Amino acid sequence: KDLDTIYTVYDWVTQLCNDRGEINNFRYDTKHYFLIIAALLYSPRIFAGQFLERGKRDVIADVLNLSPSHISNSLKSVCSWYKFYKDFQVSLDYLYNEILNRIEINGLR
Protein backbone atom coordinates (compact mmCIF):
# COMPACT_ATOMS: atom_id res chain seq x y z
CA LYS A 1 0.00 0.00 0.00
CA ASP A 2 3.00 2.28 0.54
CA LEU A 3 3.94 3.85 -2.79
CA ASP A 4 7.53 4.43 -1.64
CA THR A 5 7.99 0.65 -1.52
CA ILE A 6 7.77 0.57 -5.32
CA TYR A 7 11.37 1.77 -5.59
CA THR A 8 12.50 -1.16 -3.44
CA VAL A 9 10.42 -3.54 -5.54
CA TYR A 10 12.15 -2.26 -8.68
CA ASP A 11 15.55 -2.93 -7.12
CA TRP A 12 14.46 -6.44 -6.15
CA VAL A 13 13.10 -7.24 -9.62
CA THR A 14 16.32 -5.97 -11.20
CA GLN A 15 18.41 -8.06 -8.81
CA LEU A 16 16.36 -11.21 -9.40
CA CYS A 17 16.49 -10.78 -13.18
CA ASN A 18 20.25 -10.30 -13.06
CA ASP A 19 20.80 -13.26 -10.72
CA ARG A 20 18.59 -15.70 -12.59
CA GLY A 21 20.03 -16.30 -16.05
CA GLU A 22 16.98 -18.12 -17.31
CA ILE A 23 14.88 -15.01 -16.72
CA ASN A 24 17.37 -12.56 -18.18
CA ASN A 25 17.82 -14.66 -21.34
CA PHE A 26 14.25 -14.26 -22.51
CA ARG A 27 13.25 -11.56 -24.93
CA TYR A 28 11.66 -9.46 -22.19
CA ASP A 29 13.25 -6.58 -20.35
CA THR A 30 13.43 -6.14 -16.57
CA LYS A 31 11.16 -3.12 -16.99
CA HIS A 32 8.45 -5.35 -18.46
CA TYR A 33 8.54 -7.65 -15.47
CA PHE A 34 8.58 -4.76 -13.03
CA LEU A 35 5.67 -3.04 -14.74
CA ILE A 36 3.30 -5.96 -14.39
CA ILE A 37 4.51 -6.84 -10.87
CA ALA A 38 3.91 -3.26 -9.74
CA ALA A 39 0.49 -3.27 -11.38
CA LEU A 40 -0.42 -6.53 -9.64
CA LEU A 41 0.76 -5.23 -6.28
CA TYR A 42 -1.21 -1.99 -6.48
CA SER A 43 -4.15 -3.09 -8.63
CA PRO A 44 -4.47 -6.85 -8.14
CA ARG A 45 -7.39 -7.16 -10.55
CA ILE A 46 -5.44 -5.75 -13.48
CA PHE A 47 -6.18 -8.87 -15.57
CA ALA A 48 -9.89 -8.41 -14.90
CA GLY A 49 -9.82 -4.95 -16.43
CA GLN A 50 -9.08 -2.88 -13.34
CA PHE A 51 -7.22 0.29 -14.26
CA LEU A 52 -4.05 1.45 -12.61
CA GLU A 53 -4.92 4.61 -10.72
CA ARG A 54 -3.26 7.84 -11.78
CA GLY A 55 -1.14 8.32 -8.65
CA LYS A 56 0.12 4.77 -8.81
CA ARG A 57 0.76 5.01 -12.50
CA ASP A 58 2.74 8.21 -11.96
CA VAL A 59 5.00 6.57 -9.38
CA ILE A 60 5.67 3.61 -11.67
CA ALA A 61 6.38 6.05 -14.51
CA ASP A 62 8.83 7.89 -12.28
CA VAL A 63 10.65 4.69 -11.34
CA LEU A 64 10.98 3.67 -15.00
CA ASN A 65 11.65 7.21 -16.22
CA LEU A 66 8.74 7.00 -18.66
CA SER A 67 5.57 9.01 -19.21
CA PRO A 68 2.37 7.90 -17.45
CA SER A 69 0.69 7.35 -20.84
CA HIS A 70 3.58 5.09 -21.88
CA ILE A 71 2.97 3.07 -18.72
CA SER A 72 -0.69 2.59 -19.60
CA ASN A 73 0.08 1.53 -23.16
CA SER A 74 2.90 -0.80 -22.13
CA LEU A 75 0.80 -2.40 -19.44
CA LYS A 76 -1.76 -3.48 -22.04
CA SER A 77 0.97 -5.19 -24.04
CA VAL A 78 2.59 -6.84 -21.04
CA CYS A 79 -0.74 -8.20 -19.81
CA SER A 80 -1.33 -9.80 -23.20
CA TRP A 81 2.17 -11.32 -23.13
CA TYR A 82 1.30 -12.94 -19.82
CA LYS A 83 -1.79 -14.51 -21.35
CA PHE A 84 -0.13 -15.73 -24.56
CA TYR A 85 3.55 -16.45 -23.83
CA LYS A 86 4.30 -19.33 -21.47
CA ASP A 87 7.95 -18.33 -20.93
CA PHE A 88 6.92 -14.86 -19.81
CA GLN A 89 4.17 -16.28 -17.60
CA VAL A 90 6.50 -18.74 -15.83
CA SER A 91 9.17 -16.10 -15.22
CA LEU A 92 6.66 -13.54 -14.02
CA ASP A 93 4.99 -15.99 -11.65
CA TYR A 94 8.38 -16.81 -10.13
CA LEU A 95 9.35 -13.14 -9.78
CA TYR A 96 5.99 -12.12 -8.35
CA ASN A 97 6.14 -14.83 -5.68
CA GLU A 98 9.70 -13.85 -4.79
CA ILE A 99 8.66 -10.20 -4.45
CA LEU A 100 5.66 -11.13 -2.27
CA ASN A 101 7.98 -13.17 -0.03
CA ARG A 102 10.41 -10.27 0.31
CA ILE A 103 7.60 -7.85 1.10
CA GLU A 104 6.36 -10.23 3.80
CA ILE A 105 9.83 -10.82 5.26
CA ASN A 106 10.58 -7.10 5.36
CA GLY A 107 7.17 -6.18 6.80
CA LEU A 108 6.35 -3.87 3.93
CA ARG A 109 2.76 -4.93 3.44
N, C-alpha and C positions, 0 to 999 in steps of 0.2 A: 504494500500500500504506500510505502514511502518512495517518492519519486527519485530521491537522491540515491537510492539503492541501485538504480538502473546503471549508473556508472560502474559500480562494482560488478554487476552482472555482465556488462560488456567486457570487462577485464577477465572475468572467469571464462566466458565463451571463447575469447581470444586465446587464453592459455590452454584450454581443453582442445581447441582446434589445432594449435601448434604442437601439443604433446601427443595427439592421437593421429598418426600418419594416415590411417584409413579414412579419417574424416577430411583431412586437409587435401587428400589426393582427388577428391571428387571435383566436379566442375563448378561447385558452389563456393561462394566467398564467405568468409567469417561474418561479414555484415548481413548476409542473407539469413544465416542461422540466428544471429542476434536479433534481427528484426522480428522474426516470428516468435522467438522465445519471449522477447519483451512484450509483444502483443498478447501472447497467451498469459503472461503473468498479470498484465493490467486489464485485459479484456478477455477473460477465459472462454467466452463464447464466440470468438472471432470466426471460427469455422461455421457457426450457425448464422452468420450475417451481422453480428454485433460490430458496430463501428468503434474504432479507436478514438477516444475523446480527444478534443483539441489540445488540452494541456499535456496529456500523455504523449500525444503525437509530437508535440513541440519538443519535449524532453528527448525523445528518441531521435528526432531530427538533429538536435544539438549534439548528442553523443556521436552520431554518424557524420556530422558536418554536412548534412543535406537539408533541402527545403522540406517543410511539412507536407507539401503536395507530392513531392517525390516519395516520401514515406508511404503515403496512401496508395499511390500507384504501384510501388514495389511490393507492398503488402499483398495486394491482389495477386500478383504474379507468384510470390512465394507461397501463398496459400494453395494455389493450384499445383505448384510443384509438389507440395506435400501430398496432395491427393493422387497425383499421377506418377510420381517417380519414387520407386521403392528405396533406392539408395539414399535419397534425400530424407525420406520418412524415417528410415532406420537410424541414420545419423542424428536427425533432429530429436527423435524420441530419447536416444541415449543422452544427448546434451541437455535436454529439458529435465530429465530425471536427475542428472548430476547437479544442475543448477538448483533444483528444488531441494536436494539434499544439502547443498552448501547454504542455502537460505535458512533451512531448519537448524543446521549445526551452529550457524552464526547468529541465530535469534533475530533474523531480519524480517520475519513475517509479521 
